[in-house]
Amino acid sequence: MRQLGRIRSFLVTGSMVFIFFWSQPSFGASLDSKKYSRIIWGYLETLCAFGPRDPGSEGYRASLDLIRKVGKKYADQVLEHPFLVRTSMSSSQEMVNLEFRFNGTQGGTPILIGAHFDTRPFADEESNPEKMLEPILGANDGGSGTAVLLGLAQYLNQHPVSRPVHLVFFDGEDFGAKDSGLKLLGSTHYAQKLAQEEKSKWPYWVLVIDMIGDKDLQIYKESFSLKSSSSFLDKIYQVAREEGLKSFKEQVKYTIYDDHYPFYLMGIPSSVLIDFDYPHWHTLADTLDKCAIESMFSVFSVVMKTIRDL
């Protein structure tokens, strides 16, 4: 994900002290805040223990195994969408999107909730040139969104909502170097395949979750999201207001090319929830200690309460 000021190219082809919001008894009461906070944080700890999770790495393969295991346990259907990315004239990289489908209780067009599970292969925002070629851990950028989606899978299995929900773990969002065009690869591939389907099968709404683990969480409205899905954003921010969450900011601050963007181009209502005010973005300092379960659970709770009413 990049702010417009740093536009990315778009390609077309341990112990932890938990805080559970006791000062707000109504917050997350029906979502069992203690249980799901532990579940989500446990997933993030596991992902970080795998190390960097850039495509082809050992941590990447371990992440795929974890996602597949969770999907097999909780989803009504698990789909894999493999694709090949040419990285140069002589080499290519295998990638795959994983999708959990939940049927819902009343049918209808699905809500697609996505997050990228890959992490950046190099720390190109490091000030020390010697560290720039090292892969990042991506606790927040790649880890937090994946952990929340895995928690959503367990919740949806036990508490189905009316509409079908498709949880999609996108690959290759953070793969290429600046100006390489090798970004948003998984979401672009998914959108291209979706474009071949009848529009009646397209998602009712696409919601992307990215970098939502920051201890100082600040989620501003994003401009593509506002243009594409203002009514859905209104629902999200209404829930956040009702829960007294000051981390959801009503102002529009960024224009960001993230995994919602390929769907935005198709005319599908598409939103991203992201905290781009993260000082450790694309650096080796994006580690577990920079994240907070309070931040992740607040997004989990707002998303679940929003989609229950759609």
FENDA-V410413 format. One record per pair of residues at least 24 apart in sequence whose ideal C-beta (glycine too) atoms are under 8 Angstrom apart, sorted by the first residue. I is the first residue (numbers start at 1). J is the second residue. Records with the same first field share a line. If there is no record, write none. Layout:
I: J + J
This chain:
1: 141 + 173 + 210 + 211 + 256 + 257 + 258 + 272 + 274 + 276
2: 256 + 257
3: 254 + 255 + 256 + 276
4: 254 + 255 + 256 + 257
7: 257
8: 178 + 183 + 184 + 257
9: 179 + 180 + 181 + 183
10: 181 + 183 + 184 + 188 + 257 + 261 + 262
11: 181 + 182 + 183 + 184 + 185 + 188
12: 188 + 192
13: 188 + 192
14: 45 + 288
16: 41 + 45 + 293
18: 293
19: 293 + 294
21: 294
24: 243 + 244
26: 243
27: 243 + 244 + 301
28: 243 + 297 + 301
31: 155 + 300 + 301 + 304 + 305
33: 297 + 301
36: 151 + 154 + 155 + 297 + 300
37: 293 + 294 + 296 + 297
39: 150 + 151 + 154
40: 147 + 148 + 150 + 151 + 293 + 296 + 297 + 300
41: 147 + 293 + 296
43: 146 + 147 + 150 + 151
44: 139 + 143 + 144 + 147 + 213 + 288 + 291 + 296
45: 288
47: 139 + 143 + 146 + 147
48: 137 + 139 + 143 + 287 + 288
51: 137
52: 119 + 121 + 135 + 136 + 137 + 138
53: 117 + 118 + 119 + 138 + 142 + 143
54: 118 + 119 + 120 + 121 + 135 + 174 + 175
55: 93 + 94 + 95 + 118 + 121 + 171 + 172 + 175
56: 93 + 94
57: 135
59: 119
60: 118
63: 117 + 146
64: 96 + 98
66: 150
67: 98 + 117 + 146 + 150 + 169
68: 98
70: 100 + 150 + 153 + 154
71: 98 + 100 + 153
73: 157
74: 100 + 153 + 154 + 156 + 157
75: 100 + 101 + 102 + 153 + 157 + 167
76: 101 + 102 + 103
77: 101
81: 189 + 190 + 193
83: 185 + 186 + 189
85: 172 + 175 + 182 + 185
87: 182
93: 172 + 175
95: 171 + 172 + 175 + 185 + 186 + 189
96: 171
97: 168 + 169 + 170 + 171 + 186 + 189 + 190
98: 168 + 169
99: 166 + 167 + 168 + 169
100: 153 + 166 + 167 + 168
101: 164 + 165 + 166
102: 153 + 156 + 157 + 160 + 161 + 164 + 165 + 166 + 167
103: 160 + 164
104: 160 + 161 + 162 + 163 + 164 + 165
105: 160 + 161 + 162
106: 162 + 163
107: 163 + 164
108: 162 + 163 + 164 + 204
109: 163 + 164 + 200 + 201 + 202 + 203 + 204
110: 163 + 164 + 165 + 166 + 203 + 204
111: 163 + 164 + 165 + 166 + 203 + 204 + 205 + 207 + 307 + 310
112: 165 + 166 + 168 + 203 + 205 + 206 + 207 + 263
113: 149 + 152 + 165 + 166 + 167 + 168 + 206 + 207 + 208 + 209 + 303 + 307
114: 149 + 167 + 168 + 169 + 170 + 187 + 206 + 207 + 208 + 209 + 259 + 260
115: 145 + 146 + 148 + 149 + 168 + 169 + 170 + 208 + 209 + 210 + 259
116: 142 + 145 + 146 + 169 + 170 + 171 + 172 + 173 + 174 + 186 + 187 + 210 + 259
117: 142 + 145 + 146 + 169 + 170 + 171
118: 142 + 170 + 171 + 172 + 173 + 174 + 175 + 186
119: 143 + 174
120: 174 + 175 + 282
121: 174 + 175
122: 177
123: 282 + 283 + 284
124: 177 + 178 + 282
125: 281 + 282 + 283
126: 282 + 283 + 284
131: 284
134: 284
136: 282 + 283 + 284 + 286
137: 284 + 286 + 287 + 288
138: 174 + 286
139: 213 + 286 + 287 + 288 + 290 + 291
140: 211 + 212 + 213 + 214 + 278 + 280 + 286 + 290 + 291
141: 174 + 210 + 211 + 278 + 281 + 282 + 286
142: 173 + 174
143: 213 + 291
144: 209 + 211 + 212 + 213 + 291 + 295 + 296
145: 208 + 209 + 210 + 211 + 212
147: 213 + 296
148: 209 + 212 + 296 + 299 + 300 + 303
149: 209
151: 300
152: 300 + 303 + 304
155: 300 + 304
161: 307 + 308 + 310
162: 308 + 310
163: 204 + 307 + 310
165: 307
166: 203
170: 259
173: 210 + 258 + 259
183: 257
184: 257 + 258 + 259 + 261 + 262
186: 259
187: 259 + 260 + 261 + 262 + 263
188: 262
190: 262
191: 262 + 263 + 265 + 266
192: 262
194: 263 + 266
195: 266
202: 266 + 268
203: 263 + 268
204: 269 + 310
205: 229 + 232 + 268 + 269 + 270 + 271 + 310
206: 260 + 263 + 268 + 269 + 270 + 271
207: 232 + 260 + 270 + 271 + 272 + 273 + 303
208: 258 + 259 + 260 + 270 + 271 + 272 + 273 + 274
209: 272 + 273 + 274 + 299 + 303
210: 258 + 259 + 272 + 273 + 274
211: 274 + 275 + 276 + 278 + 281
212: 273 + 274 + 275 + 295 + 296 + 299
213: 290 + 291 + 292 + 295 + 296
214: 275 + 277 + 278 + 290 + 291 + 292 + 295
215: 290 + 291 + 292 + 295
216: 277
217: 247 + 275 + 292 + 294 + 295 + 298 + 299
218: 247 + 249 + 275 + 277
219: 247 + 248 + 249 + 273 + 274 + 275 + 299
220: 249 + 251 + 252 + 253 + 254 + 276
221: 249 + 250 + 251 + 252 + 253
222: 252 + 253 + 254 + 255 + 256 + 271 + 272 + 274
223: 252 + 254 + 255
224: 255 + 256 + 260 + 261 + 264 + 270 + 272
225: 260 + 264 + 270 + 271 + 272
226: 252
227: 264
228: 260 + 264 + 268 + 269 + 270 + 271
229: 269 + 270 + 271
231: 269
232: 269 + 271 + 306
233: 271
235: 306 + 309 + 310
236: 271 + 273 + 302 + 303 + 306
239: 302 + 305 + 306
240: 298 + 302
243: 298 + 301 + 302 + 305
245: 298 + 302
247: 275 + 295 + 298
248: 302
273: 299 + 303
